[in-house]
Structure formats: structure tokens, C-alpha cells
Amino acid sequence: MSPIRSGSGMSGGKSIIIRLEIKTDQIHFGQVASAVAVSGGDIVAIDVIQTSRDMTIRDLTVMVADNEQMNRIIEDLKQLEGIRVVNVSDRTFLLHLGGKIEISPKTPIHNRDDLSRVYTPDVARVCMAIHDDPKKAFTLTIKRNTVAVVSDGSAVLGLGNIGPYAAMPVMEGKAMLFKQFAGVDAFPICLETQDTEEIIAHVKAIAPAFGGINLEDISSPRCFEIERRLREELDIPVFHDDQHGTAVVLYAGLISALKVVGKEIGNVRAVVCGIGAAGVACSKILMAAGVGEIIGVDREGILTADRTYGNPMWQWYAENSNPRRLSGGLSEAVEGADVFIGLSAGGILKREHVLSMSRDPIVFAMANPTPEITPEEVEDIVGVIATGRSDYPNQINNVLCFPGIFRGALDCRASEINEEMKLAAAEAIASVIRDDERNKLYIIPSAFNQEVVKEMRARVVEAAIRTGVARRIPREYR
């Protein structure tokens, strides 16, 4: 494992473990300890892993201030004659050793009788029951409570196209969150193809084992076609979290923010900056919620029906937004606007842009890791500001959505997650915050608030029943 590059966004002190192979006939350990100290590290533990007459392998646990200091220590150690840096790890890397999830049986197998019931010969009766009535797969297999987290690794976090192997830690983490927050079993599926048709075929081929499909980190515009086709061709929920999870949490935050500034959703003008997968999904949920006017801006400026675009999604967007057919760039778009929604690039929104907006402007600067504008720059002139970061108030975080929305969809055996279910999910998130505690610094609940999944599950099930996509009515609704 090579040293972590500086600039990863990690702050505060941390401990790392450096495994060293030391040739004892060439260097004494005191020289090693001195080199670490001179470089600014603090050795807090030493473990001897292996030793021989002229060589020893030791693990040094070292406290460092940041990644830059860590890399400096490692480079200084490499310069010492008789030292080989075998491995460097920190708590994050150690947590990932062997992966972060595992499969364990719900029922232990103690004897031959147990074995016969879970496997051969008695399992044959269950197989034939499903063969005779395929719907029983929802009750007699893991399909009832299992979601596939599917990615091709083409648009991972802020890392870009890093491929399926490097995407696995993210997908494993997603599976952990599904289980911890909503009790949903999830498994990461990373595909070694970025061909649209192959992805669709692979997901359809594995679908019998799962009750839902969570598409993740698939680049735009391919993600639109992949999701559309799978929704049409499968009878289980297909949910692209980068689009719809972002949209749901955004709308939840907007519900609260509008209450803080005293504005009605039907009267506001919203500017969406960055018309990719998330930008389109956020705009669609706002349209469904009844936002007064939406204007989209991307690298070519304001999208308008007066122009023709090579990108079919931009063309659709232009024809379904900007009713006054404004033209120009970001400056023209935000002038007089009530809401700015950023899904674009860091630093592109300026203080003068915000000053040109309406009274008590709402700014959702969600680019990561650098927001379109930082809260410090405009906190004195905004009504509410939110970002995608955890080190500022009002984090727009997808983890508030996907566990609960799938919990509800699985419990009512929904055939899809439709727009009404997404709106219900957003309203559930917003409802967790009481009116007497809502303020400009608190418009969205914590991901660890246990009421979020509970409330979302209830409202999503109700929406699924109401719109006719629920194939099972939970007992409390009968």
C-alpha cells in the first residue's frame, strides 16, 4: 500500500501504522525513532512482527497531524540505509482489509436434520413451490429484502472513471449503510464493462435474486438510458441514487428552507446549475412539486428552447423549463432568483451573484469537495445555505434517502419507485424537523436520526399503495 497523497481533505491528527524491515547490522532502531521524531511524528506503539539474527520487521504506530506530514515521514524513512518501508496503513485502510461486509446464515446448521432442511433433500420442495408460483420467490428467498448495488465505476464520487475494482469500496460502504440504517441486505455488483447494452443485460440477468436495483456512479448521459430501460424491462424497483437520491434530499431541504424564509414553492424561481444526471433529476422533482419557474444553466449558458442541443437530455430540459426564454450565462440566470441549486463546479458562484438574487436567497452549493460558494463568503446575505459537505451545517447527503425509500418499496413489494414515492420520501425527511427547531442552520436531519427511515418507510408505502404500484399491502394498512 503506497502513501496516501496529500490533499485528500482529511483534517486533524490521526494514527498510521508503518511496517518496516530493518537490517540490524546496518542501522539501530534508535536512529529510526529519531528520524520519525525529526519529521514531526510521535511513535505511540512498537510491535515486533518477525525477527532474525540480522533483520527485524516492526510495526510502528505513529501519530501524525495530516497526510503531508505522513508522506514526509515515509520519504525520510526511505532515505535511511538498511530500512525498507514494507507497508503503510491507517485506520481507514485497516477497516477495509478483506472488505467491509460479509454473509452469515440466519439459522445455524447443527446436525444432519438441519442440513437436510436448508439444503438437500428438503430444499427441493421449496424450489418446486417457487417453480409453480414464481411470486413466492419474494417470500421464500433473499429477494424479499435484498438490493443489488450496481456500478461500472465510471463516475465514482469525485474520483471520476476509476473502474470497477476501485469502485468496490464505495459500493461496499453503500451496502453497509443499507443494512445499518434500514435493515436492508445489499450486495455490491461492480461490472467490468461500460457498454450500455451489456450493463442492461447483466443487470437483467441477475435481477431474479434481488428485490431492487440501486444503480450507482454510472456516468452521464449513459445512466439515463440504463435506468430508463431497466425500469421498463424489470418488475422490481430500479433507482439511480446519484440522480434521485440527490433530488429527494434536495427537495426535503428546500421544503424546510422555504419555511425558514417564508416563501411558497409555487412562487419561487429556481436556478439549477449543472445539468447532468443529478441536475436533471433535481429539476424533475421540483417540477413535480410545483416550483414556479426553473432555469437551467450549464457550460453553454442558460438552456433555452430557442436553441438546438446535441445532448438529447439538454434538449428535453430546454423545452420543459425557462418559460420566459432567458438567455445568457450564470449572472443573468441568478438575477432576481429565489433559489440557487449547484451541481456543477467549485467556486463558480460569486458573492455578487448572490447579492443580485431576491430577498433571503436560498443557496444549495452541492459541488464536492469544493462548493460553488462557501458559507463563509455569503452567510451574512443568504436566507439559507446548504452544501454537500459534512463540515458545514445543512449537508445534502444521499444516505438520508436510499435506505428508507428502498425499505418502503421492499415492504410493499413495489414494482417501481415512482415520482409520488420520491416526493413522499422528501416530505418524510423534512417532517422529521419540528417547526420550533427549524432555522437557517438546521433544515435537514442527521443521517443518524432514527426517525428518518421510520417516517420515510410509512409515507413511501402509502404513496405506492395510492399510485397502484404496491403488490403487497403491509398488515398495518389493511
Buried (B, 14 or more C-beta within 10 A) or exposed (E): EEBBEEEEEEEEEBBBBBBBBBEBEEBEBEBBBEBBEEBBBEBEEEEEEEEEEEBBBBBBBBBBBBBEBBBBBBEBBEEBEBBBBBEBBBEEBEEBEEEBBEEEEEEEEEEEEEEEBBEEEEEEEBEEEBEEEEEBBBEBBBBBBBBBBBBBBBBBEEEEBBBBEEBBBBBBBBBBBBBEBBEBBBBBBBBEEBEBEEBBEBBBEBBEEBBBBBBBBBBBBBBBBBBEBBBEEBEBBBBBBBBBBBBBBBBBBBBBBBBBBEBEBEEBBBBBBBBBBBBBBBBBBBBBBEBBBBBBBBEEBBBBBEBEBEBEBBBBBBEBBBEEEBBEEBEBBBBEBBBBBBBBBBBBBBEEBBEBBBEBBBBBBBBBBBBBBBBEBBBEBBBBBBBBBEEBBBBBBBBBBBBBBBBBBBBBBBBBBBBBBBBBBBBBBBBBBEEEEBEBBBBBBEBEBEEBBBBBBBBBBBBBBEBEBBEBEBEEEE
